[in-house]
Amino acid sequence: MTFWQKYEFEEDKDGVQVEYKFSGDTSWNVLETSEGYTGQSQGYGGFNQGDPIYTGDNNIWHEQHFHLSQGDILPESLFISWRFGSNNRGAMEGYYLDDIAVLFHAPIPDEEDNLLGKNSDVLSQTPIEIFGVYPNPVCNRCNIRFLVTNQQSVNLSIFDVTGRSIRTVVDAELMPGTYIAEWDCRDSENYLIPSGTYYYILKNGNNLECDKIIVIR
């Protein structure tokens, strides 16, 4: 199963946990994420002390992956729950959820049946990769989708055709995964930028990816 989320919570006091149960089950089970939960509850909002939760500040869209199996075949009915818990103090942005998908995969073929060949490194990836921007051309707001393959500091910035920095969209250490960064077509002083050609650059150390955005008014 995959889904996209972003959130801003009070660290370890507020958070979300994903749970599941199959038809016939009497209780919910914690759904373990491939990327890992980001904290442990201090026991508020119905969670037990130490329960794994999504918590803290991760307020850009990012994809999460879970693996569900019960033998080789899933039961007919599968129930998924996103459980929110909070103390009674403070108010922050909260939790957003989108694009939930349950995927079924065919078995991986034996090595001799793999058309990629014995020495193909299927999982070999660059540390960062841009998947594109939508919409493009853009008028007021767009989403930039990119991949991070290992935990690392990532910077995503917008530049004009002269190379002048317009806006830093992301500057953070990110866990492995696919992310969507939203840009509102404003500069670092929150002014709307004029029509024209701009470039967004994703970088980590010596690794750099670049592509073009057309802004129209």
Rosetta blueprint (number, residue, H / E / L):
1 M L
2 T E
3 F E
4 W E
5 Q E
6 K E
7 Y E
8 E E
9 F L
10 E L
11 E L
12 D L
13 K L
14 D L
15 G E
16 V E
17 Q E
18 V E
19 E E
20 Y E
21 K E
22 F E
23 S L
24 G L
25 D L
26 T L
27 S L
28 W L
29 N E
30 V E
31 L L
32 E L
33 T E
34 S L
35 E L
36 G L
37 Y L
38 T L
39 G E
40 Q E
41 S L
42 Q L
43 G L
44 Y L
45 G L
46 G L
47 F L
48 N L
49 Q L
50 G L
51 D L
52 P E
53 I E
54 Y E
55 T L
56 G L
57 D E
58 N E
59 N E
60 I E
61 W E
62 H E
63 E E
64 Q E
65 H E
66 F E
67 H L
68 L L
69 S L
70 Q L
71 G L
72 D L
73 I L
74 L L
75 P L
76 E L
77 S L
78 L E
79 F E
80 I E
81 S E
82 W E
83 R E
84 F E
85 G E
86 S L
87 N L
88 N L
89 R L
90 G L
91 A L
92 M L
93 E L
94 G E
95 Y E
96 Y E
97 L E
98 D E
99 D E
100 I E
101 A E
102 V L
103 L L
104 F L
105 H L
106 A L
107 P L
108 I L
109 P L
110 D L
111 E H
112 E H
113 D H
114 N L
115 L L
116 L L
117 G L
118 K L
119 N L
120 S L
121 D L
122 V L
123 L L
124 S L
125 Q L
126 T L
127 P L
128 I E
129 E E
130 I E
131 F E
132 G E
133 V E
134 Y E
135 P L
136 N L
137 P L
138 V E
139 C L
140 N L
141 R L
142 C E
143 N E
144 I E
145 R E
146 F E
147 L E
148 V E
149 T L
150 N L
151 Q L
152 Q E
153 S E
154 V E
155 N E
156 L E
157 S E
158 I E
159 F E
160 D E
161 V L
162 T L
163 G L
164 R L
165 S E
166 I E
167 R E
168 T E
169 V E
170 V E
171 D E
172 A E
173 E E
174 L E
175 M L
176 P L
177 G E
178 T E
179 Y E
180 I E
181 A E
182 E E
183 W E
184 D L
185 C L
186 R E
187 D L
188 S L
189 E L
190 N L
191 Y L
192 L E
193 I L
194 P L
195 S L
196 G E
197 T E
198 Y E
199 Y E
200 Y E
201 I E
202 L E
203 K E
204 N E
205 G L
206 N L
207 N E
208 L E
209 E E
210 C E
211 D E
212 K E
213 I E
214 I E
215 V E
216 I L
217 R L
